[in-house]
Amino acid sequence: MASSPMRYSSLVTRIASDGAEGWAVHHLAMQAEERGQDVIVLSVGDPDFPTPQPIIDAAVDALRSGDTHYASIPGRHTLRSAVAADMARRTGLDLAAENVIITNGTQGALHQASLCLLEEGDEVIALQPMYLTYEATLRMGGAALVSVAQPSTNGFRPDVGAIASAITPATRAIAITTPNNPTGVILTAAELEGIAALAREHDLWVISDEVYSDLLFEGEHISIASLSGMAERTVTVTSLSKSHAMTGWRVGWAVGPSELITHMDTLQLNVNYGVPGFIQTAAYEALVSYRSASNEMRDAYRRRRDIAAAILAECTHIDVLVPEAGMYVMINVERVADSVRAFTEQLYAQKQVSVIDASAFGQAAAGWVRVSFTIGDDRLAEGCRRIVEFVNESADHCGMTGADGANK
């Protein structure tokens, strides 16, 4: 007799977001790269820089000195204090170690914050496009995610009126990312104040991902927590992954009201029992002794951004969004592709270049692809030239002429 299917919790449905499918081409490219094939991976935001050697040495020294035991679950006081001081310097807020919890990267901070703030019956407004795992993370506790587009027709900038219209009695929080992944857009003071006013008026939390705040090329980064009446209703999540090329270390933090941090501490006790001590030692070294390491990386990313944007702009069949921050260029390929997913698959098959279909970050980015500039200048330039070749060949195949593709 055939056995009946085993039952799983509703969680497996909530975490199975469509965005995860956006990694398919990337995974193929990574496997090919491991086999030694000539592929150019422009599909992931993993810095190609090594973690600065003194930071590695600090971790190694800690290990050799016996730092292999349990560490304080919310993070060591020295590191939490250093994070608080760094955030205070940026925002002018009065912060202490009690306002900080050390987590497994920004993703870990967001996960814990979402479970402590959101539950079944709640709604959380999320501005699209947003990082492709965030939908599942915000819905993990059973809350409904309400997407509000930051449309490309408005430069991927937020529409405060649209956010206001999405608020209902069930709304519990607004989730924002500044600078944004994938667009590189930095929210302005006026935009942040508009969102803050809604949060104050409707008594909402704001979850603010600021992981790219050290990689600004233009403009100014403002933490929404620094605005009037927002410190008590904002949780800011970030990490050293992008600023110090420490993606694999899995260390980040959340900054917020001390009561929230206490609840996140209890959750962390029951999830992973904290971040290893030797990794916290490395994080402290990065934050206190090598804070300026991010400046060199930012300058390199700015140069690469300009290289990528210049080469891609030579192609008249695509639109290029030059980012204000981060490590990605967005290009619109609607004039040469009926299906962007198919475009990424064919680009990889024919030119061995992997990029991400940006609709994985939400329908607000439909028609766009995200191109990462986290590889060396020469390989980046070659990858962009291959993209231009592919686009031009696709345009020729479609019978397009001119910048607007009128003959398609």
KEMI-525438 format. One record per residue (C-alpha): x, y, z. Coordinates in steps of 0.25 Angstrom, whole numbers, padded with zeros to 4 digits, always signed. Each point is the difference from the previous one (the first is absolute). Layout:
<atoms>
XYZ ...
</atoms>
This chain:
<atoms>
+0000+0000+0000 +0005+0014-0004 +0004+0009+0012 -0007+0013+0001 +0009+0013-0002 +0007+0005+0012 -0005+0013+0006 +0008+0013+0001 -0003+0013+0007 -0005+0012-0007 +0014+0006+0001 +0005-0007-0012 -0010+0007-0008 +0003+0013+0006 +0015-0001-0003 -0001-0005-0014 -0001+0013-0007 +0001+0002-0015 +0013+0009+0002 +0008-0013+0003 -0001-0004-0015 +0008+0012-0004 +0012-0007+0005 -0001-0011-0011 +0010+0006-0010 +0009+0004+0011 +0001-0014+0006 +0003-0006-0014 +0011+0011-0002 +0007-0003+0013 +0000-0015-0003 +0006+0003-0013 +0011+0009+0006 +0003-0011+0010 +0003-0009-0012 +0010+0010-0005 -0009+0005-0012 +0001+0014-0006 -0012+0006+0007 -0002+0014+0005 -0009+0001+0012 -0007+0013+0001 -0012-0005+0008 +0004+0001+0015 +0004+0011+0010 +0012-0007+0006 +0012+0009+0000 +0012-0006-0007 +0009+0007+0010 +0006-0008+0011 -0003+0003+0014 +0011+0010+0005 +0011-0009+0006 +0000+0007+0014 -0014-0004+0002 +0003-0014-0004 +0012+0000+0009 -0009+0005+0012 -0009-0012-0002 +0012-0010-0001 +0006+0006+0012 -0013-0002+0008 -0001-0014-0005 +0014-0004+0005 -0002+0007+0013 -0012-0010+0003 -0011+0009-0005 -0008-0013-0004 -0011+0000+0011 -0014+0006+0001 +0000+0015-0001 -0011+0010+0005 -0013-0003-0007 -0003+0015-0004 +0015+0002-0003 +0011+0004+0008 -0001+0014+0008 +0012+0005-0007 -0005-0002-0014 -0014+0004+0003 +0005+0013+0006 +0009+0002-0012 -0012-0001-0009 -0008+0009+0008 +0011+0011+0000 +0001-0002-0015 -0015+0002-0002 +0000+0011+0009 +0010+0007-0007 -0008-0001-0013 -0013+0004+0005 +0002+0008+0013 -0009-0009+0008 +0004-0004+0014 +0003-0015-0001 +0006-0010+0009 +0003-0015-0001 -0014-0003+0005 -0005+0005-0013 +0008-0010-0008 +0000-0015-0003 +0010-0007-0008 -0006-0010-0011 +0004-0009-0011 +0001+0011-0010 -0011+0010-0005 -0009-0012-0004 +0001-0005+0015 -0004+0013+0005 -0012+0002-0009 -0004-0014+0003 +0000+0002+0015 -0007+0014-0001 -0011-0005-0009 -0003-0011+0010 +0000+0009+0012 -0009+0011-0007 -0009-0008-0010 -0010-0011+0002 -0012-0006-0007 -0011+0010-0003 +0011+0011-0001 +0003+0007-0013 +0014+0006-0003 +0002+0010-0012 +0012-0003-0008 +0006+0009-0010 +0003-0007-0013 +0010-0003-0006 +0006-0006+0012 +0011-0011+0003 -0006-0013-0005 +0000-0008+0013 -0007+0011+0008 -0014-0003-0004 +0001-0014+0006 +0007+0005+0012 -0010+0011+0003 -0011-0010-0002 +0006-0011+0009 -0008+0002+0012 -0013+0000-0008 -0002+0015-0003 -0005+0004-0013 +0010+0008-0009 -0006+0012-0007 +0009+0004-0012 +0000+0015-0004 +0008+0003-0013 +0011+0010-0001 -0002+0000-0015 +0011+0002-0011 -0008+0011-0006 +0003+0008+0012 +0014-0004+0001 -0003-0011+0010 -0003+0010+0010 -0011-0002+0011 -0014+0006-0001 -0004+0004+0014 -0014+0002-0005 -0001-0015-0005 +0006-0004+0014 -0010+0007+0007 -0011-0006-0008 +0005-0014+0003 -0001+0002+0015 -0012-0007+0007 -0004-0003+0014 +0008-0013-0001 +0013+0007-0004 +0011-0002+0010 +0013+0005-0007 +0006+0006-0012 +0013-0007-0006 +0010+0009-0007 +0014-0002-0006 +0009+0012-0002 +0009+0000-0008 -0009-0010-0008 +0004-0013-0005 -0001-0002-0012 -0002+0014-0005 +0011+0008+0008 -0010+0011+0003 +0002+0008+0013 -0013+0005+0007 +0001+0015+0002 -0003+0008+0012 -0014+0004-0005 -0004-0015-0004 +0005-0005+0014 -0008+0011+0007 -0012-0004-0008 +0001-0014+0004 +0003+0004+0015 -0012+0008+0000 -0009-0011-0004 +0007-0009+0011 -0003+0010+0011 -0014+0003-0005 -0004-0015+0000 +0009-0005+0011 +0008-0009-0009 +0014-0006+0001 +0010+0002-0011 +0010-0011-0004 +0012+0007-0007 +0011-0008-0007 +0012+0009-0002 +0011-0010-0003 +0005+0008-0012 +0001+0013+0007 +0015+0000+0000 +0000-0001-0015 -0005+0013-0005 +0004+0007-0012 -0008+0012+0000 -0010+0006+0010 -0002-0002+0015 -0004-0012+0008 -0010+0003+0011 -0005-0010+0010 -0015+0001+0002 +0002-0003+0015 +0007+0014+0001 -0013+0007-0004 -0009+0006+0011 -0008-0010+0007 +0006-0012-0007 +0011-0006+0009 -0011-0007+0008 -0007-0006-0012 +0012-0004-0009 +0009-0012-0001 +0012+0002-0009 +0006-0012-0006 +0014-0001-0006 +0013-0007+0000 +0015+0000-0004 -0003-0009-0012 +0001+0011-0011 +0008+0011+0007 +0012-0009+0004 -0002-0012-0010 -0004-0009+0012 -0012-0007-0007 +0005-0014+0005 +0002+0004+0014 -0015+0001+0002 +0000+0012+0010 -0009+0011+0001 -0009+0007+0010 -0013+0007+0003 -0002+0013+0007 -0013+0004+0007 -0007+0003+0013 +0006-0008+0011 -0013-0007+0003 +0000-0006-0015 +0014-0004+0002 -0003-0008+0012 -0011-0007-0007 +0010-0003-0012 +0010-0005+0010 -0010-0010+0005 -0003-0005-0014 +0015-0001-0003 +0001-0009+0012 -0009-0009-0006 +0004+0001-0014 +0016-0001-0001 +0005+0004+0014 +0007+0012-0005 +0012+0003-0010 +0014-0007+0003 +0009+0009+0009 +0012-0001-0010 -0009+0006-0011 -0005+0011+0009 +0015+0003+0003 +0002+0002-0015 -0012+0009-0001 +0005+0008+0011 +0013+0002-0007 -0007+0004-0013 -0009+0010+0007 +0010+0006+0009 +0014-0001-0006 -0003-0001-0015 -0013+0008-0002 +0006+0007-0011 +0003-0013-0008 -0014+0002-0006 +0005+0013-0007 +0010-0007-0009 -0011-0010-0004 -0010+0011-0003 +0010+0007-0009 +0002-0013-0007 -0015-0002-0002 -0002+0014-0005 +0011-0002-0010 -0006-0013-0005 -0014+0006+0000 +0005+0010-0010 +0007-0010-0008 -0013-0009-0001 -0009+0012-0002 +0008+0006-0011 +0001-0013-0008 -0014-0004+0002 -0005+0014-0004 +0007-0002-0014 -0012-0009-0003 -0012+0007-0005 -0010-0011+0002 +0001+0000+0015 -0002+0010+0011 +0010+0001+0011 -0003+0005+0015 +0013+0005+0005 +0000-0003+0015 +0003+0010+0011 +0005-0011+0010 +0003-0015+0001 +0006-0009-0010 -0010-0002-0011 -0005+0006-0013 -0014-0002-0005 -0003-0001-0015 -0014+0000-0007 +0000-0011-0011 -0015+0001-0003 +0002+0005-0014 +0008-0013-0004 -0006-0010+0009 -0014-0005+0002 +0004-0008+0012 +0011+0005+0009 +0002-0014+0006 +0002-0005-0014 +0010+0011-0003 +0009-0003+0012 +0000-0015-0004 +0003+0003-0014 +0011+0010+0004 +0006-0010+0008 -0001-0011-0010 +0006+0008-0011 +0010+0009+0006 +0003-0007+0014 -0004+0012+0008 -0010-0001+0012 -0009+0011+0004 -0013+0001+0008 -0014+0002-0005 -0003+0012+0009 -0015-0004+0001 +0005-0010+0011 +0000+0012+0008 -0014+0004-0003 -0009+0003-0012 +0004+0015+0002 +0013-0005-0007 -0006-0008-0011 +0007+0002-0013 +0013+0003+0007 +0013-0008+0003 +0010+0002+0011 +0014+0000-0004 +0010-0001+0012 +0014+0007-0001 +0007-0009+0011 +0011-0005-0009 +0013+0006-0005 -0001+0012-0010 +0005-0008-0013 -0010-0012+0002 -0011+0010+0003 +0003+0007-0012 +0000-0013-0008 -0013-0004+0006 -0007+0013-0004 +0006-0001-0014 -0006-0014-0001 -0014+0005+0005 +0001+0012-0010 +0003-0010-0011 -0011-0009+0004 -0010+0011+0000 +0004+0005-0013 -0001-0014-0006 -0014-0001+0006 -0004+0013-0006 +0005-0004-0013 -0008-0013+0001 -0013+0008+0003 +0002+0010-0011 +0002+0012+0009 +0006+0013-0005 +0003+0012+0008 +0000+0004+0014 -0015-0003+0002 -0001-0013-0007 -0011+0005-0008 +0001-0011-0011 -0001-0012+0010 
</atoms>
